[in-house]
């Protein structure tokens, strides 16, 4: 997404990094704004939902450790855990 000079200046003044901008745009709630624009809001609910999703993903990562999958010609033949 392109930034206007005004938006870039305001981001610098308000310590809003491109990483923060990416989070707000990807996980925020879109609402209609004046003039046909859209407003994207990332508040407490959005933050809690994102943290819950990340915790679930971390849990799955932990459970996936030492898992092996045997694949041949795009078909999963078997799975097992190694020690």
BALUMKE-591132 format. One record per residue: residue number from 1; x, y, z of N, C-alpha, C in turn. Coordinates in steps of 0.1 Angstrom, whole numbers, plus 5000, padded with zeros to 4 digits. Each point is the difference from the previous one (the first is absolute). Last residue first. Example, Ala and Ser with C-alpha at 12.3 -4.5 7.8 and 13.67 -1.06 7.14 Angstrom:
residues 2
@pos = 2 | n_x = 5128 | n_y = 4978 | n_z = 5071 | ca_x = 5009 | ca_y = 5011 | ca_z = 5000 | c_x = 4992 | c_y = 5011 | c_z = 5008
@pos = 1 | n_x = 5003 | n_y = 4943 | n_z = 4999 | ca_x = 4991 | ca_y = 5012 | ca_z = 5000 | c_x = 5009 | c_y = 5012 | c_z = 5000
end
This chain:
residues 83
@pos = 83 | n_x = 5122 | n_y = 4604 | n_z = 5188 | ca_x = 5005 | ca_y = 5005 | ca_z = 5013 | c_x = 5012 | c_y = 5008 | c_z = 4999
@pos = 82 | n_x = 4956 | n_y = 4993 | n_z = 4965 | ca_x = 5013 | ca_y = 4995 | ca_z = 5003 | c_x = 5004 | c_y = 5006 | c_z = 5014
@pos = 81 | n_x = 4951 | n_y = 4989 | n_z = 4973 | ca_x = 5008 | ca_y = 5009 | ca_z = 5009 | c_x = 5013 | c_y = 4993 | c_z = 5002
@pos = 80 | n_x = 4965 | n_y = 4995 | n_z = 4956 | ca_x = 5004 | ca_y = 4995 | ca_z = 5013 | c_x = 5008 | c_y = 5010 | c_z = 5007
@pos = 79 | n_x = 4968 | n_y = 4986 | n_z = 4952 | ca_x = 5005 | ca_y = 5010 | ca_z = 5009 | c_x = 5005 | c_y = 4993 | c_z = 5012
@pos = 78 | n_x = 4988 | n_y = 4987 | n_z = 4944 | ca_x = 4999 | ca_y = 4997 | ca_z = 5014 | c_x = 5006 | c_y = 5012 | c_z = 5008
@pos = 77 | n_x = 4990 | n_y = 5000 | n_z = 4952 | ca_x = 4999 | ca_y = 4986 | ca_z = 5003 | c_x = 4999 | c_y = 4997 | c_z = 5015
@pos = 76 | n_x = 4987 | n_y = 5042 | n_z = 4964 | ca_x = 5005 | ca_y = 4997 | ca_z = 5013 | c_x = 4998 | c_y = 4985 | c_z = 5003
@pos = 75 | n_x = 5006 | n_y = 5025 | n_z = 4951 | ca_x = 4991 | ca_y = 4993 | ca_z = 5009 | c_x = 5007 | c_y = 4997 | c_z = 5013
@pos = 74 | n_x = 5020 | n_y = 5020 | n_z = 4960 | ca_x = 4990 | ca_y = 5009 | ca_z = 5005 | c_x = 4990 | c_y = 4993 | c_z = 5009
@pos = 73 | n_x = 5038 | n_y = 4976 | n_z = 4982 | ca_x = 4992 | ca_y = 5005 | ca_z = 4989 | c_x = 4988 | c_y = 5008 | c_z = 5005
@pos = 72 | n_x = 5021 | n_y = 4982 | n_z = 5040 | ca_x = 5005 | ca_y = 4995 | ca_z = 4987 | c_x = 4989 | c_y = 5004 | c_z = 4990
@pos = 71 | n_x = 5016 | n_y = 5008 | n_z = 5056 | ca_x = 4992 | ca_y = 5004 | ca_z = 4989 | c_x = 5006 | c_y = 4994 | c_z = 4987
@pos = 70 | n_x = 5000 | n_y = 5001 | n_z = 5059 | ca_x = 5006 | ca_y = 4993 | ca_z = 4988 | c_x = 4990 | c_y = 5003 | c_z = 4988
@pos = 69 | n_x = 5012 | n_y = 5026 | n_z = 5049 | ca_x = 4989 | ca_y = 4996 | ca_z = 4990 | c_x = 5007 | c_y = 4994 | c_z = 4988
@pos = 68 | n_x = 5010 | n_y = 5014 | n_z = 5057 | ca_x = 5005 | ca_y = 4996 | ca_z = 4986 | c_x = 4988 | c_y = 4996 | c_z = 4992
@pos = 67 | n_x = 5011 | n_y = 5029 | n_z = 5049 | ca_x = 4991 | ca_y = 4993 | ca_z = 4992 | c_x = 5006 | c_y = 4997 | c_z = 4986
@pos = 66 | n_x = 5018 | n_y = 5025 | n_z = 5040 | ca_x = 5004 | ca_y = 4986 | ca_z = 4998 | c_x = 4990 | c_y = 4992 | c_z = 4992
@pos = 65 | n_x = 4979 | n_y = 5045 | n_z = 5016 | ca_x = 5015 | ca_y = 4997 | ca_z = 5001 | c_x = 5002 | c_y = 4985 | c_z = 5000
@pos = 64 | n_x = 4957 | n_y = 5023 | n_z = 5000 | ca_x = 5005 | ca_y = 4995 | ca_z = 4987 | c_x = 5015 | c_y = 4996 | c_z = 5001
@pos = 63 | n_x = 4975 | n_y = 5020 | n_z = 5037 | ca_x = 4995 | ca_y = 4986 | ca_z = 4997 | c_x = 5006 | c_y = 4994 | c_z = 4988
@pos = 62 | n_x = 5009 | n_y = 5046 | n_z = 5010 | ca_x = 5006 | ca_y = 4991 | ca_z = 5010 | c_x = 4996 | c_y = 4985 | c_z = 4998
@pos = 61 | n_x = 4981 | n_y = 5032 | n_z = 4971 | ca_x = 5014 | ca_y = 4999 | ca_z = 4998 | c_x = 5007 | c_y = 4991 | c_z = 5010
@pos = 60 | n_x = 4955 | n_y = 5012 | n_z = 5007 | ca_x = 5001 | ca_y = 4990 | ca_z = 4989 | c_x = 5015 | c_y = 4998 | c_z = 4997
@pos = 59 | n_x = 4991 | n_y = 5033 | n_z = 5031 | ca_x = 4997 | ca_y = 4987 | ca_z = 5006 | c_x = 5001 | c_y = 4989 | c_z = 4989
@pos = 58 | n_x = 5005 | n_y = 5044 | n_z = 4986 | ca_x = 5012 | ca_y = 4996 | ca_z = 5008 | c_x = 4997 | c_y = 4986 | c_z = 5006
@pos = 57 | n_x = 4964 | n_y = 5020 | n_z = 4978 | ca_x = 5010 | ca_y = 4996 | ca_z = 4990 | c_x = 5013 | c_y = 4995 | c_z = 5008
@pos = 56 | n_x = 4965 | n_y = 5018 | n_z = 5026 | ca_x = 4996 | ca_y = 4988 | ca_z = 4994 | c_x = 5011 | c_y = 4994 | c_z = 4990
@pos = 55 | n_x = 5006 | n_y = 5043 | n_z = 5018 | ca_x = 5002 | ca_y = 4990 | ca_z = 5011 | c_x = 4997 | c_y = 4986 | c_z = 4995
@pos = 54 | n_x = 4991 | n_y = 5037 | n_z = 4972 | ca_x = 5015 | ca_y = 4997 | ca_z = 5001 | c_x = 5002 | c_y = 4989 | c_z = 5010
@pos = 53 | n_x = 4956 | n_y = 5016 | n_z = 4996 | ca_x = 5004 | ca_y = 4992 | ca_z = 4988 | c_x = 5015 | c_y = 4996 | c_z = 5000
@pos = 52 | n_x = 4983 | n_y = 5028 | n_z = 5034 | ca_x = 4995 | ca_y = 4987 | ca_z = 5001 | c_x = 5004 | c_y = 4991 | c_z = 4989
@pos = 51 | n_x = 5011 | n_y = 5045 | n_z = 4998 | ca_x = 5009 | ca_y = 4993 | ca_z = 5010 | c_x = 4995 | c_y = 4986 | c_z = 5002
@pos = 50 | n_x = 4974 | n_y = 5028 | n_z = 4972 | ca_x = 5013 | ca_y = 4997 | ca_z = 4993 | c_x = 5009 | c_y = 4992 | c_z = 5010
@pos = 49 | n_x = 4959 | n_y = 5016 | n_z = 5017 | ca_x = 4998 | ca_y = 4990 | ca_z = 4990 | c_x = 5013 | c_y = 4995 | c_z = 4993
@pos = 48 | n_x = 5001 | n_y = 5037 | n_z = 5030 | ca_x = 4998 | ca_y = 4987 | ca_z = 5007 | c_x = 4997 | c_y = 4989 | c_z = 4990
@pos = 47 | n_x = 5005 | n_y = 5043 | n_z = 4982 | ca_x = 5012 | ca_y = 4996 | ca_z = 5006 | c_x = 4999 | c_y = 4986 | c_z = 5007
@pos = 46 | n_x = 4961 | n_y = 5021 | n_z = 4983 | ca_x = 5009 | ca_y = 4995 | ca_z = 4989 | c_x = 5013 | c_y = 4995 | c_z = 5005
@pos = 45 | n_x = 4971 | n_y = 5021 | n_z = 5031 | ca_x = 4994 | ca_y = 4987 | ca_z = 4995 | c_x = 5009 | c_y = 4994 | c_z = 4989
@pos = 44 | n_x = 5013 | n_y = 5043 | n_z = 5017 | ca_x = 5002 | ca_y = 4989 | ca_z = 5010 | c_x = 4994 | c_y = 4987 | c_z = 4995
@pos = 43 | n_x = 5009 | n_y = 5032 | n_z = 4960 | ca_x = 4998 | ca_y = 5003 | ca_z = 5014 | c_x = 5002 | c_y = 4988 | c_z = 5009
@pos = 42 | n_x = 5004 | n_y = 5023 | n_z = 4948 | ca_x = 5006 | ca_y = 4989 | ca_z = 5007 | c_x = 4999 | c_y = 5003 | c_z = 5015
@pos = 41 | n_x = 4977 | n_y = 5018 | n_z = 4950 | ca_x = 5002 | ca_y = 5002 | ca_z = 5014 | c_x = 5005 | c_y = 4987 | c_z = 5006
@pos = 40 | n_x = 4991 | n_y = 5030 | n_z = 4951 | ca_x = 5004 | ca_y = 4987 | ca_z = 5006 | c_x = 5004 | c_y = 5002 | c_z = 5014
@pos = 39 | n_x = 4970 | n_y = 5026 | n_z = 4959 | ca_x = 5007 | ca_y = 5002 | ca_z = 5012 | c_x = 5003 | c_y = 4986 | c_z = 5005
@pos = 38 | n_x = 4987 | n_y = 5022 | n_z = 4949 | ca_x = 4998 | ca_y = 4990 | ca_z = 5010 | c_x = 5009 | c_y = 5003 | c_z = 5012
@pos = 37 | n_x = 4974 | n_y = 5032 | n_z = 4960 | ca_x = 5013 | ca_y = 4993 | ca_z = 5004 | c_x = 4996 | c_y = 4990 | c_z = 5010
@pos = 36 | n_x = 4970 | n_y = 5033 | n_z = 4980 | ca_x = 5001 | ca_y = 4987 | ca_z = 4993 | c_x = 5013 | c_y = 4993 | c_z = 5003
@pos = 35 | n_x = 4984 | n_y = 5042 | n_z = 5020 | ca_x = 5006 | ca_y = 5002 | ca_z = 4987 | c_x = 5002 | c_y = 4987 | c_z = 4992
@pos = 34 | n_x = 4999 | n_y = 4996 | n_z = 5053 | ca_x = 4995 | ca_y = 5011 | ca_z = 4992 | c_x = 5006 | c_y = 5000 | c_z = 4986
@pos = 33 | n_x = 4999 | n_y = 4952 | n_z = 5022 | ca_x = 5004 | ca_y = 5014 | ca_z = 5005 | c_x = 4994 | c_y = 5010 | c_z = 4991
@pos = 32 | n_x = 4992 | n_y = 4944 | n_z = 5014 | ca_x = 4999 | ca_y = 5011 | ca_z = 4991 | c_x = 5004 | c_y = 5013 | c_z = 5007
@pos = 31 | n_x = 5022 | n_y = 4953 | n_z = 5016 | ca_x = 4987 | ca_y = 5008 | ca_z = 5001 | c_x = 5000 | c_y = 5011 | c_z = 4989
@pos = 30 | n_x = 5030 | n_y = 4952 | n_z = 5018 | ca_x = 4997 | ca_y = 5010 | ca_z = 4990 | c_x = 4986 | c_y = 5006 | c_z = 5002
@pos = 29 | n_x = 5038 | n_y = 4974 | n_z = 5034 | ca_x = 4986 | ca_y = 5000 | ca_z = 4995 | c_x = 4998 | c_y = 5012 | c_z = 4991
@pos = 28 | n_x = 5049 | n_y = 4972 | n_z = 5009 | ca_x = 4990 | ca_y = 5010 | ca_z = 5005 | c_x = 4986 | c_y = 4999 | c_z = 4994
@pos = 27 | n_x = 5043 | n_y = 4975 | n_z = 4989 | ca_x = 4992 | ca_y = 4995 | ca_z = 5011 | c_x = 4989 | c_y = 5009 | c_z = 5006
@pos = 26 | n_x = 5031 | n_y = 5011 | n_z = 4963 | ca_x = 4997 | ca_y = 4986 | ca_z = 4998 | c_x = 4991 | c_y = 4994 | c_z = 5010
@pos = 25 | n_x = 5015 | n_y = 5046 | n_z = 5001 | ca_x = 4994 | ca_y = 4998 | ca_z = 4987 | c_x = 4996 | c_y = 4985 | c_z = 4998
@pos = 24 | n_x = 5024 | n_y = 5013 | n_z = 5039 | ca_x = 4987 | ca_y = 5006 | ca_z = 5000 | c_x = 4992 | c_y = 4997 | c_z = 4987
@pos = 23 | n_x = 5045 | n_y = 4985 | n_z = 5003 | ca_x = 4991 | ca_y = 4993 | ca_z = 5010 | c_x = 4986 | c_y = 5006 | c_z = 4999
@pos = 22 | n_x = 5033 | n_y = 5022 | n_z = 4975 | ca_x = 4997 | ca_y = 4987 | ca_z = 4994 | c_x = 4990 | c_y = 4992 | c_z = 5009
@pos = 21 | n_x = 5018 | n_y = 5040 | n_z = 5017 | ca_x = 4990 | ca_y = 5003 | ca_z = 4989 | c_x = 4996 | c_y = 4987 | c_z = 4993
@pos = 20 | n_x = 5034 | n_y = 4998 | n_z = 5032 | ca_x = 4987 | ca_y = 5003 | ca_z = 5007 | c_x = 4990 | c_y = 5002 | c_z = 4989
@pos = 19 | n_x = 5043 | n_y = 4995 | n_z = 4984 | ca_x = 4995 | ca_y = 4987 | ca_z = 5006 | c_x = 4987 | c_y = 5002 | c_z = 5007
@pos = 18 | n_x = 5022 | n_y = 5038 | n_z = 4983 | ca_x = 4994 | ca_y = 4992 | ca_z = 4989 | c_x = 4995 | c_y = 4986 | c_z = 5005
@pos = 17 | n_x = 5002 | n_y = 5039 | n_z = 5037 | ca_x = 5009 | ca_y = 4994 | ca_z = 4991 | c_x = 4993 | c_y = 4993 | c_z = 4989
@pos = 16 | n_x = 4991 | n_y = 5042 | n_z = 5034 | ca_x = 4993 | ca_y = 4988 | ca_z = 4994 | c_x = 5008 | c_y = 4995 | c_z = 4990
@pos = 15 | n_x = 5005 | n_y = 5041 | n_z = 5030 | ca_x = 5008 | ca_y = 4987 | ca_z = 5003 | c_x = 4992 | c_y = 4988 | c_z = 4995
@pos = 14 | n_x = 4990 | n_y = 5048 | n_z = 4994 | ca_x = 4992 | ca_y = 4992 | ca_z = 5009 | c_x = 5006 | c_y = 4987 | c_z = 5003
@pos = 13 | n_x = 5019 | n_y = 5031 | n_z = 4969 | ca_x = 4997 | ca_y = 5009 | ca_z = 5011 | c_x = 4993 | c_y = 4991 | c_z = 5011
@pos = 12 | n_x = 5009 | n_y = 4980 | n_z = 4958 | ca_x = 5013 | ca_y = 5003 | ca_z = 5007 | c_x = 4997 | c_y = 5008 | c_z = 5013
@pos = 11 | n_x = 4963 | n_y = 4990 | n_z = 4973 | ca_x = 5005 | ca_y = 4988 | ca_z = 5005 | c_x = 5013 | c_y = 5003 | c_z = 5008
@pos = 10 | n_x = 4982 | n_y = 5035 | n_z = 4976 | ca_x = 4993 | ca_y = 4997 | ca_z = 5012 | c_x = 5004 | c_y = 4987 | c_z = 5006
@pos = 9 | n_x = 5019 | n_y = 5012 | n_z = 4959 | ca_x = 5004 | ca_y = 5010 | ca_z = 5010 | c_x = 4993 | c_y = 4997 | c_z = 5013
@pos = 8 | n_x = 4987 | n_y = 4974 | n_z = 4963 | ca_x = 5014 | ca_y = 4996 | ca_z = 5004 | c_x = 5005 | c_y = 5010 | c_z = 5011
@pos = 7 | n_x = 4959 | n_y = 5009 | n_z = 4980 | ca_x = 4999 | ca_y = 4988 | ca_z = 5008 | c_x = 5013 | c_y = 4996 | c_z = 5006
@pos = 6 | n_x = 4999 | n_y = 5036 | n_z = 4969 | ca_x = 4993 | ca_y = 5004 | ca_z = 5013 | c_x = 5000 | c_y = 4988 | c_z = 5009
@pos = 5 | n_x = 5015 | n_y = 4994 | n_z = 4956 | ca_x = 5010 | ca_y = 5007 | ca_z = 5008 | c_x = 4995 | c_y = 5003 | c_z = 5014
@pos = 4 | n_x = 4977 | n_y = 4959 | n_z = 4978 | ca_x = 5002 | ca_y = 5014 | ca_z = 4996 | c_x = 5011 | c_y = 5005 | c_z = 5008
@pos = 3 | n_x = 4996 | n_y = 4948 | n_z = 4987 | ca_x = 4998 | ca_y = 5010 | ca_z = 5010 | c_x = 5001 | c_y = 5014 | c_z = 4994
@pos = 2 | n_x = 4987 | n_y = 4946 | n_z = 4981 | ca_x = 5008 | ca_y = 5012 | ca_z = 4999 | c_x = 4996 | c_y = 5010 | c_z = 5012
@pos = 1 | n_x = 4999 | n_y = 4944 | n_z = 4997 | ca_x = 4992 | ca_y = 5012 | ca_z = 5000 | c_x = 5009 | c_y = 5012 | c_z = 5000
end
